[in-house]
Amino acid sequence: MMRFHLRVPVLLAAASLLLPAAAAAQATRAGELRYPPLPAFDIPQPERVVLDNGMVVMLLEDHELPLVDATALIRTGSRFDPADKVGLAGLGAEVLRSGGTQSMPGDALDDFLESRAAAIEVNAGDGETRATLSSLKPDFPQVLRVFADVLRRPAFDNAKLEVARNQAIAEVSRRNDDAGRVAAREFRKVVYGADSPYGRTETFATLGSIRRDDLVAWHRTSFYPDRIVLGLVGDFQREEALRLIREAFGDWQKGPAWKPPEAPYRRQPSPGVYYVEKDDVTQSYVQMGHLGVLVSDPDFYALEVLNHVLSGSFASRLFNNVRTRKGLAYSVFGGVDSEWDHPGVASLFLSTKTETTAAGIEALLEEARNLQALPPTQDEVEKARQSLLNSFVFRFDTRREVLARQLLLEYYGYPLDWLSRYRSGIEAVTVEQVRQAARRLRPEEFTILVVGPSQGMEKPLSTFGPVTRVDVSLPEPPQGGRR
Amino acid sequence: MKRNLLRSFLAALLLALATAAAAQDLKSFEAKTTVHKLANGWTFVIVERPVAPVFSFATIADVGSAQEVPGITGLAHMFEHMAFKGTPNIGTTDYAAEKPALEALEAAYQAYEAERLSPRPDAKKLESLLAEFKAKQQQAARYVVHNEFDDILEREGGVGLNASTGADATNYFYSLPANKVELFAFLESERFQHPVFREFYEERNVVREERRMSYESRPIGRLVEQFVTMAFQYHPYQQPGIGSPSDLEAISITDAERFFQTYYVPSNLYTAIVGDVHAETLIPILEKYFGRIAARPVPPPLRTVEPPQVAERTTVLEDPSQPFYLEGYHKPAETHPDQPVYDAIDDILSTGRTSRLYRSLVRDKKLAVDVESFSGFPGQKYPNLWAVLGVPAFGVTDQQVQAAIHEELERLKSEDVTDEELAKFKARSQANLVRALRSNQGLAAQLAEYQRLYGDWRELFRYIDRLNRVTKADIRRVAAETFRASNRTVTMIVNRETKTPAPGK
């Protein structure tokens, strides 16, 4: 291969004159390169402080730029919504912020923040509600006080509830417009159960039934300092920041003893084909799989490696075989996903033109079966481990992401040195463990969800099992739904 | 009134603080930033930011779908995909044997295409030519090591590996641990020195699927395709970057070779590297690897200029989706002195909950659930569009949203914006710059982009001074010049079933 760099010999000679020490032979293969060791770089450790009222505070200074960010994780979320008021936490979180506080109406709060190029936002996830603050350093003391007011003394302005409801209703009315979103949503409904807090979705009716009183009650029963983990990262000094936090939150009273309500889900598989008809697309969207695992699963590290082999990179099995070789899809991915406190989903996904729907399903099934029939090789496992370990530094290269992870570990009760354990866990994974873990994907139990046109597939979907048609049509909005 | 006065006082104070901070940033950035242009014309911007032992880079090629002509639409994007397929040194088991196999494949493809596109193709002949092409495809495939380029990078800890193609620029980017700069230099120079277009026809199918997914199966994709096609009558910005379906089924390795030779010349490439790197040791490595590439002629400039629009254009797309409303107005290129004024208009109209469109359409009239305006669509380098997308609330028509948007655009022409609005825009722009400085990858992309558009990365910081000089009169002038019916292109999605929804309001 030498002929390829003989084309530019003069420039090369010049380069070697510039810096003889670094000008070792130019590589023509990546394998010829030798790397110096990565400089020592420890995982930054946030400080953890518990206030007298039980609020856990985590602090991580970062003085590079004059910015401060805060995040509060609050123990409430869509998972805890009552069945007839699904959407309560979503609307509650939005109006908590947009509705202003008892001392500052929503519009004034908007002006206050935006004139300072600051932001406070609140979003309900399924298992946690997240309030974030972002501000320039000089404004931080003032913005933090307002942040505390938003969490502690919201006004829940009725007019802002109507704005939020209007947005949520539009969202419901548009939920079948994008096939990818239909597939993801309906897959969860089948796997977790349509009534499960992990599968259900808000409707015109549940959104329509939510009143201001419901938001007030939601706040009253969920927002207590001992159910909040607060994190700060940025350009502050710890003593000063702790003083400000104590001023803003210190006199907030602890809540009553509390246990999160159960969030039931379907434990049995739901094998078979589930079909959603959608005729305005030129592709079928296919998602197949079943329940996944928890982060605390004993197979977790082996599954991380397995996921990498299957789909974790541009050179993974799914990408190589389904996309590059067969040209069946632009978007293809899969894996056994984990969640902190309930099983994630284990699934494979692709979207492919209608005429190759069956070929796409077959390709995914083949890849799922091959994890056992052609188990991960020594080389595949080694490559995945190397990739995970060599890129490990990117899991803590910014202090913001370090703090964000620590908050979640604290919130979900995981050890705070989880990241170090992760590295050792990946280092220790063996080929045999990865092959064992591959059995966690059980193609014979797969729910195969297909969203796509009713005409033009090359084989009937019944080729892959009994077909259940899924009706996603929206019920008529209640009269007066427009208000 | 007292409160307002207090507010503007605070805003002015803040502005002063933020200006000081920004100026300091340019100074401190100059101290840690090095520009190095190779003899072949490739420009590098290096920023030493040793906060963690990692670095990111962005390479921007000054080429996009605007450089395509009918017949090869989609090729700029297709080339971007091919830039991951390897070189004579990467992605092959035996290049000496693969090279003739690829030449035979291309000859077979050209023979097939010639027959397919002839006035009266012979079905039998076509069939045998296709069979011949497929046989050659299989032969060439025998030497391929799939995705080896990505594989090497990922094995060594590369993350965020990706690329994107725009209307006038193509971006390539990823991050690596700091001890692997030589790997970056090797791989990045390899793929632009001698890319090998292996698996081209397989990848074309992948891109065809991308078109189906992003443009054909999503309401917003269908809307945008109609919109750009309508808004430009002559300028190639009219071509959706993904390409026409028929071109995507026709473009060839020969086309890609020609495109590469013409546009991927070193003087058309800009790379910014940000992170735990040292210019002193990095530059010799860049010379060694990127210096291998021979200089080639500067690509021909784009000649076509979109003539002034003389009549409003409206397209109504009857679609199964809920309604969307999109309108755009022609405006000058990003480098025009008025660009900061468009940014001010954008900010005042649609950024945040205090913006005029949010307060009018979302909060008060409840006609829309989201309104976003954006400048620099579909590209930045040539005169482009300022556009606004409205998402109607349930039961509201596009026409109601249109009327409410026009009311706000008219107000910009007839009244000055307030002191608070202007101060807020300036404070926010400065804070955004500070926030942009905390991501290696984001910063690399911005520096490379400013180097490409302005020939100097410092314009990223100087732009703040330009923003600070925007006046109320500028905003009225630019609004009056721009927001005219005859300068407008409207595209809307009307729900096929409920063409006229029950009047909600």
HADDOCK unambig.tbl for C-alpha pairs under 7 A between the chains (distance, minus, plus):
assign (segid A and resid 5 and name CA) (segid B and resid 292 and name CA) 6.67 0.50 0.50
assign (segid A and resid 8 and name CA) (segid B and resid 292 and name CA) 5.10 0.50 0.50
assign (segid A and resid 11 and name CA) (segid B and resid 291 and name CA) 5.96 0.50 0.50
assign (segid A and resid 11 and name CA) (segid B and resid 292 and name CA) 6.59 0.50 0.50
assign (segid A and resid 12 and name CA) (segid B and resid 288 and name CA) 5.56 0.50 0.50
assign (segid A and resid 12 and name CA) (segid B and resid 292 and name CA) 6.86 0.50 0.50
assign (segid A and resid 15 and name CA) (segid B and resid 284 and name CA) 5.84 0.50 0.50
assign (segid A and resid 15 and name CA) (segid B and resid 287 and name CA) 5.65 0.50 0.50
assign (segid A and resid 15 and name CA) (segid B and resid 288 and name CA) 5.36 0.50 0.50
assign (segid A and resid 18 and name CA) (segid B and resid 284 and name CA) 6.48 0.50 0.50
assign (segid A and resid 19 and name CA) (segid B and resid 284 and name CA) 6.22 0.50 0.50
assign (segid A and resid 28 and name CA) (segid B and resid 89 and name CA) 6.53 0.50 0.50
assign (segid A and resid 29 and name CA) (segid B and resid 89 and name CA) 6.40 0.50 0.50
assign (segid A and resid 30 and name CA) (segid B and resid 183 and name CA) 6.72 0.50 0.50
assign (segid A and resid 35 and name CA) (segid B and resid 179 and name CA) 5.98 0.50 0.50
assign (segid A and resid 35 and name CA) (segid B and resid 180 and name CA) 6.24 0.50 0.50
assign (segid A and resid 36 and name CA) (segid B and resid 179 and name CA) 5.77 0.50 0.50
assign (segid A and resid 37 and name CA) (segid B and resid 179 and name CA) 6.53 0.50 0.50
assign (segid A and resid 38 and name CA) (segid B and resid 53 and name CA) 6.99 0.50 0.50
assign (segid A and resid 38 and name CA) (segid B and resid 178 and name CA) 6.73 0.50 0.50
assign (segid A and resid 38 and name CA) (segid B and resid 179 and name CA) 5.42 0.50 0.50
assign (segid A and resid 39 and name CA) (segid B and resid 53 and name CA) 6.51 0.50 0.50
assign (segid A and resid 110 and name CA) (segid B and resid 353 and name CA) 6.24 0.50 0.50
assign (segid A and resid 110 and name CA) (segid B and resid 354 and name CA) 6.09 0.50 0.50
assign (segid A and resid 111 and name CA) (segid B and resid 354 and name CA) 6.35 0.50 0.50
assign (segid A and resid 114 and name CA) (segid B and resid 424 and name CA) 6.59 0.50 0.50
assign (segid A and resid 115 and name CA) (segid B and resid 11 and name CA) 6.38 0.50 0.50
assign (segid A and resid 115 and name CA) (segid B and resid 424 and name CA) 4.70 0.50 0.50
assign (segid A and resid 116 and name CA) (segid B and resid 427 and name CA) 6.79 0.50 0.50
assign (segid A and resid 117 and name CA) (segid B and resid 427 and name CA) 6.11 0.50 0.50
assign (segid A and resid 117 and name CA) (segid B and resid 428 and name CA) 4.65 0.50 0.50
assign (segid A and resid 117 and name CA) (segid B and resid 431 and name CA) 6.28 0.50 0.50
assign (segid A and resid 163 and name CA) (segid B and resid 363 and name CA) 5.97 0.50 0.50
assign (segid A and resid 163 and name CA) (segid B and resid 366 and name CA) 6.92 0.50 0.50
assign (segid A and resid 166 and name CA) (segid B and resid 393 and name CA) 6.82 0.50 0.50
assign (segid A and resid 167 and name CA) (segid B and resid 369 and name CA) 5.09 0.50 0.50
assign (segid A and resid 169 and name CA) (segid B and resid 394 and name CA) 6.92 0.50 0.50
assign (segid A and resid 170 and name CA) (segid B and resid 393 and name CA) 5.52 0.50 0.50
assign (segid A and resid 170 and name CA) (segid B and resid 394 and name CA) 4.93 0.50 0.50
assign (segid A and resid 173 and name CA) (segid B and resid 394 and name CA) 6.76 0.50 0.50
assign (segid A and resid 174 and name CA) (segid B and resid 322 and name CA) 6.07 0.50 0.50
assign (segid A and resid 177 and name CA) (segid B and resid 321 and name CA) 5.27 0.50 0.50
assign (segid A and resid 178 and name CA) (segid B and resid 218 and name CA) 5.81 0.50 0.50
assign (segid A and resid 280 and name CA) (segid B and resid 217 and name CA) 6.74 0.50 0.50
assign (segid A and resid 280 and name CA) (segid B and resid 320 and name CA) 6.90 0.50 0.50
assign (segid A and resid 281 and name CA) (segid B and resid 216 and name CA) 6.47 0.50 0.50
assign (segid A and resid 281 and name CA) (segid B and resid 217 and name CA) 4.32 0.50 0.50
assign (segid A and resid 282 and name CA) (segid B and resid 212 and name CA) 5.94 0.50 0.50
assign (segid A and resid 282 and name CA) (segid B and resid 216 and name CA) 6.52 0.50 0.50
assign (segid A and resid 282 and name CA) (segid B and resid 217 and name CA) 6.02 0.50 0.50
assign (segid A and resid 283 and name CA) (segid B and resid 212 and name CA) 6.53 0.50 0.50
assign (segid A and resid 283 and name CA) (segid B and resid 213 and name CA) 6.92 0.50 0.50
assign (segid A and resid 314 and name CA) (segid B and resid 147 and name CA) 6.70 0.50 0.50
assign (segid A and resid 314 and name CA) (segid B and resid 150 and name CA) 5.89 0.50 0.50
assign (segid A and resid 314 and name CA) (segid B and resid 151 and name CA) 6.96 0.50 0.50
assign (segid A and resid 315 and name CA) (segid B and resid 147 and name CA) 5.33 0.50 0.50
assign (segid A and resid 315 and name CA) (segid B and resid 150 and name CA) 6.25 0.50 0.50
assign (segid A and resid 315 and name CA) (segid B and resid 151 and name CA) 5.30 0.50 0.50
assign (segid A and resid 320 and name CA) (segid B and resid 146 and name CA) 6.34 0.50 0.50
assign (segid A and resid 323 and name CA) (segid B and resid 206 and name CA) 6.58 0.50 0.50
assign (segid A and resid 324 and name CA) (segid B and resid 202 and name CA) 6.74 0.50 0.50
assign (segid A and resid 324 and name CA) (segid B and resid 203 and name CA) 6.56 0.50 0.50
assign (segid A and resid 325 and name CA) (segid B and resid 202 and name CA) 6.82 0.50 0.50
assign (segid A and resid 327 and name CA) (segid B and resid 202 and name CA) 5.40 0.50 0.50
assign (segid A and resid 327 and name CA) (segid B and resid 203 and name CA) 6.36 0.50 0.50
assign (segid A and resid 327 and name CA) (segid B and resid 205 and name CA) 5.36 0.50 0.50
assign (segid A and resid 327 and name CA) (segid B and resid 206 and name CA) 5.11 0.50 0.50
assign (segid A and resid 328 and name CA) (segid B and resid 206 and name CA) 6.61 0.50 0.50
assign (segid A and resid 329 and name CA) (segid B and resid 206 and name CA) 5.62 0.50 0.50
assign (segid A and resid 329 and name CA) (segid B and resid 209 and name CA) 5.73 0.50 0.50
assign (segid A and resid 330 and name CA) (segid B and resid 206 and name CA) 4.98 0.50 0.50
assign (segid A and resid 330 and name CA) (segid B and resid 207 and name CA) 6.60 0.50 0.50
assign (segid A and resid 330 and name CA) (segid B and resid 209 and name CA) 5.46 0.50 0.50
assign (segid A and resid 330 and name CA) (segid B and resid 210 and name CA) 5.24 0.50 0.50
assign (segid A and resid 352 and name CA) (segid B and resid 209 and name CA) 6.46 0.50 0.50
assign (segid A and resid 353 and name CA) (segid B and resid 209 and name CA) 6.71 0.50 0.50
assign (segid A and resid 383 and name CA) (segid B and resid 155 and name CA) 5.89 0.50 0.50
assign (segid A and resid 386 and name CA) (segid B and resid 155 and name CA) 5.63 0.50 0.50
assign (segid A and resid 387 and name CA) (segid B and resid 154 and name CA) 5.45 0.50 0.50
assign (segid A and resid 387 and name CA) (segid B and resid 155 and name CA) 4.27 0.50 0.50
assign (segid A and resid 387 and name CA) (segid B and resid 156 and name CA) 6.02 0.50 0.50
assign (segid A and resid 387 and name CA) (segid B and resid 157 and name CA) 5.07 0.50 0.50
assign (segid A and resid 388 and name CA) (segid B and resid 157 and name CA) 6.93 0.50 0.50
assign (segid A and resid 390 and name CA) (segid B and resid 156 and name CA) 5.70 0.50 0.50
assign (segid A and resid 390 and name CA) (segid B and resid 157 and name CA) 4.14 0.50 0.50
assign (segid A and resid 391 and name CA) (segid B and resid 157 and name CA) 3.83 0.50 0.50
assign (segid A and resid 391 and name CA) (segid B and resid 158 and name CA) 6.24 0.50 0.50
assign (segid A and resid 391 and name CA) (segid B and resid 159 and name CA) 6.82 0.50 0.50
assign (segid A and resid 397 and name CA) (segid B and resid 52 and name CA) 5.40 0.50 0.50
assign (segid A and resid 482 and name CA) (segid B and resid 504 and name CA) 6.59 0.50 0.50
